[in-house]
Amino acid sequence: MRTLLAALVLFPLAAAAAPEEGADHVRVSLVSEQTALVPGTTAWLGLRLTHDPRWHTYWINPGDSGLPTKLSWTLPDGFQASEIAWPAPHRMAVGALTNFGYTGDVVLPVQIDVPESAQDGATVHVAVDARWLVCQEECIPGKGSFSLDMPVRSITANDTNVERLFSAARDMTPHAAPWSGMAHVEGDRVDVTLHTTTLSNAASLDAFAIDRKIVANTAPKITHHPNDITLTFKKSEYFAGTPAQFAFLLHADGQSWNVTVPFDATNASQPN
């Protein structure tokens, strides 16, 4: 059986082109939330990934192994594409490894800025080259080129065929965190305390590191205080000294937040 490690080694050499209709264990296509592009506005396009049962692709931080999906856009002059607005991932155990990614039918949304100079009545060719890694216990790398010919109109409507996917992705997209906090290194752990947060009563809390090589990818221990919470992570085996800050995604009760906290400068850790 091919292992995750073997798949990572083979990725640059063995990736095969995947048609829009399907690929090994994941069907991939480029989709648009709107039926037309409106000059001077933004539109949402995305890579749709429909996984076979028990197969997954990866978040921006894949966890202990894997590779995030990569997109490279070809757009007309004046059009701009943002980075992927990564929805909150799932935590997945693969043997002794912990991975972060997606299952089922999902879309990775990207915001496209449409210039005011776009001509009403024109047709715009939007193309993207995509690379992904789809895994169960074994992994299969894939790549494909996808495109849409989008009309430019003064008004548009949502495409009902994919509207639910963009809505679900938007619900899973993290918000900016409204709380202050501090990270603290203590021995083999990293403690993060968030202040004046109503999450002290949240039923389900989890956190996913965006910054890699600071903490391990196992779930943190959560300690509830009257107005604060403390997340205790195991320090990563690759930890090489205390950085200035730590960024992670916090998920609780169906909502997510991007959190960035500074490290306590009075407790700077030495490299391992």
C-alpha positions in Angstrom: 0.0 0.0 0.0 1.3 3.4 -0.9 1.9 5.5 2.2 1.3 9.2 2.8 5.1 9.8 2.8 5.5 8.0 -0.6 2.7 10.1 -2.1 4.4 13.3 -1.0 7.7 12.2 -2.7 5.9 11.2 -5.9 3.7 14.3 -6.1 5.9 16.4 -8.4 6.5 13.5 -10.8 3.3 11.4 -10.8 0.5 13.9 -10.9 -1.8 13.1 -13.8 -4.2 15.5 -15.6 -7.7 15.2 -14.3 -10.7 15.9 -16.4 -13.5 18.1 -15.0 -15.8 15.0 -15.0 -13.7 13.1 -12.5 -10.4 12.0 -11.1 -9.1 9.2 -8.8 -11.4 9.3 -5.7 -12.3 13.0 -6.2 -14.3 14.9 -8.9 -13.0 18.4 -9.5 -14.4 21.4 -11.4 -14.4 25.2 -11.5 -17.7 26.7 -10.5 -19.1 30.3 -10.1 -21.6 31.4 -7.5 -23.0 34.0 -9.9 -24.3 33.4 -13.4 -22.5 36.6 -14.7 -19.8 39.0 -13.8 -20.8 42.6 -13.0 -18.3 45.4 -13.8 -16.8 47.1 -10.7 -17.8 44.4 -8.3 -16.4 41.2 -6.8 -17.5 37.7 -7.7 -17.0 34.3 -6.1 -15.6 31.4 -8.0 -14.2 28.2 -6.5 -12.7 24.8 -7.0 -15.4 22.2 -6.3 -14.1 18.9 -4.8 -16.5 16.0 -4.5 -14.7 13.2 -2.6 -15.4 9.5 -2.6 -16.5 8.3 0.9 -13.6 8.1 3.4 -11.3 10.1 1.1 -10.1 13.6 1.8 -8.0 16.6 0.5 -6.2 19.1 2.6 -6.4 22.5 4.3 -3.8 25.3 4.1 -2.0 23.4 6.9 -2.4 19.8 6.1 -1.3 18.6 9.6 1.2 15.8 10.0 1.3 14.9 6.3 -0.3 15.9 3.0 -0.3 18.9 0.8 -2.8 21.8 0.5 -4.6 22.3 -2.8 -2.9 24.9 -5.0 -4.5 27.2 -7.5 -2.9 29.3 -10.3 -5.2 31.6 -12.2 -5.1 33.0 -15.7 -7.4 36.1 -15.9 -7.9 38.9 -18.4 -6.2 42.3 -17.8 -7.7 44.1 -14.9 -9.1 41.1 -13.2 -7.6 40.0 -9.8 -7.9 36.7 -7.8 -7.6 36.5 -4.1 -6.0 33.6 -2.2 -8.4 30.8 -1.3 -10.8 31.8 1.5 -10.1 28.5 3.3 -13.2 27.1 5.1 -12.6 25.6 8.5 -11.2 22.0 8.1 -12.1 18.7 9.7 -9.7 16.9 12.1 -8.9 13.5 10.7 -6.8 10.6 12.2 -4.9 8.5 9.7 -3.1 5.9 11.8 -0.9 7.8 14.2 -1.1 10.9 12.1 -3.4 13.9 12.5 -4.5 15.7 9.3 -6.6 18.7 8.6 -8.8 18.8 5.5 -12.1 18.2 3.7 -14.5 15.4 2.9 -17.8 15.2 1.0 -18.8 17.8 -1.5 -17.0 21.2 -0.8 -15.9 24.3 -2.6 -12.7 26.3 -2.0 -13.9 29.8 -2.7 -11.8 32.6 -4.3 -12.8 36.2 -4.7 -12.4 37.7 -8.2 -12.3 41.4 -8.6 -14.0 42.5 -11.8 -12.7 45.9 -13.2 -15.1 48.7 -14.0 -13.7 48.6 -17.5 -15.2 45.1 -18.2 -17.6 45.6 -21.1 -21.3 44.8 -20.6 -22.2 42.0 -23.1 -18.6 40.7 -23.4 -17.6 37.1 -22.5 -14.7 36.6 -20.1 -12.5 33.5 -20.1 -11.4 32.5 -16.6 -9.0 29.6 -16.2 -7.2 28.0 -13.3 -4.5 25.3 -12.9 -5.1 23.2 -9.8 -3.0 20.6 -7.9 -4.4 18.5 -5.1 -3.6 15.4 -3.0 -6.5 13.1 -2.2 -5.9 10.5 0.5 -7.5 7.7 2.5 -4.6 5.7 3.9 -2.9 5.8 0.6 -2.6 9.1 -1.4 -3.1 10.0 -5.1 -1.8 13.3 -6.4 -3.8 15.0 -9.1 -3.8 18.1 -11.3 -6.1 19.7 -13.8 -6.8 22.8 -15.9 -10.3 24.2 -15.6 -12.0 27.2 -17.2 -15.3 29.1 -17.5 -16.5 31.5 -20.1 -18.5 34.0 -18.1 -20.8 36.7 -19.5 -20.4 40.3 -18.3 -23.7 41.8 -17.4 -25.0 44.8 -15.4 -27.0 42.4 -13.1 -26.4 38.8 -12.1 -28.1 36.0 -10.1 -26.8 33.1 -8.0 -26.4 29.8 -9.7 -28.8 27.5 -7.8 -26.8 24.4 -8.8 -23.9 25.5 -6.6 -25.4 28.1 -4.3 -25.6 25.7 -1.3 -21.9 24.9 -1.6 -20.8 28.6 -1.5 -23.2 29.2 1.4 -21.7 26.2 3.3 -18.2 27.4 2.6 -19.1 30.9 3.8 -20.6 29.5 7.0 -17.3 27.7 7.6 -15.1 30.7 6.8 -13.5 32.0 9.9 -14.1 35.5 11.2 -11.6 37.9 12.7 -11.3 37.1 16.4 -12.6 39.9 18.7 -10.6 38.8 21.8 -7.2 39.7 23.1 -4.8 36.9 24.3 -1.3 35.7 25.0 0.8 32.6 24.2 3.2 31.2 26.8 5.8 28.4 26.4 6.1 26.2 29.4 8.3 23.1 29.1 6.9 20.8 26.3 3.7 22.7 25.9 2.3 26.0 24.6 -0.5 27.7 26.5 -2.8 30.2 24.9 -5.2 32.2 27.0 -8.0 34.2 25.4 -9.6 37.0 27.5 -13.2 38.2 27.9 -14.6 35.6 25.6 -18.1 34.1 25.7 -16.5 30.8 24.5 -16.0 29.9 28.1 -19.4 28.2 27.8 -18.9 26.7 24.3 -19.8 23.0 24.1 -17.3 22.1 21.4 -14.0 23.8 21.0 -11.1 22.8 18.7 -8.1 24.7 17.3 -6.0 24.2 14.1 -2.6 25.8 13.9 -2.1 28.0 10.8 1.5 28.6 11.8 3.4 25.4 11.5 6.2 23.9 13.5 5.1 25.6 16.7 2.6 23.1 18.2 1.7 19.5 17.5 -1.4 18.8 15.5 -3.2 16.8 18.1 -6.3 18.5 19.7 -5.4 21.0 22.5 -6.7 20.6 26.0 -9.3 23.3 26.8 -9.5 24.8 30.3 -12.6 27.0 31.0 -12.4 30.1 33.3 -15.3 32.4 34.2 -14.4 34.9 31.4 -11.4 33.3 29.7 -10.3 30.1 28.1 -6.9 28.5 28.0 -5.8 26.1 25.2 -2.9 23.9 26.0 -1.0 22.5 23.0 1.8 20.0 22.9 4.8 21.7 21.6 5.9 20.6 18.1 9.0 18.4 17.8 10.2 20.9 15.2 9.9 23.9 17.6 13.1 25.9 17.1 12.6 28.9 19.4 9.8 31.2 20.5 8.4 33.3 17.5 6.8 36.7 17.9 3.3 35.4 17.5 1.1 32.4 16.9 -1.8 32.1 14.4 -4.5 29.5 14.6 -8.1 28.8 13.7 -10.5 28.4 16.6 -13.7 26.4 16.0 -16.7 26.3 18.4 -20.3 25.5 18.0 -20.4 25.8 14.3 -18.4 29.0 14.0 -14.7 29.7 13.4 -12.3 32.6 14.0 -8.8 33.4 12.9 -6.8 34.1 16.0 -3.3 35.7 16.3 -1.7 36.2 19.7 1.7 37.4 20.7 4.1 35.2 22.8 5.0 36.4 26.3 8.3 38.0 25.7 9.3 37.5 29.3 9.2 33.8 28.9 11.0 33.3 25.6 11.9 29.7 25.0 15.3 28.6 23.8 15.6 26.4 20.7 15.5 22.7 21.2 
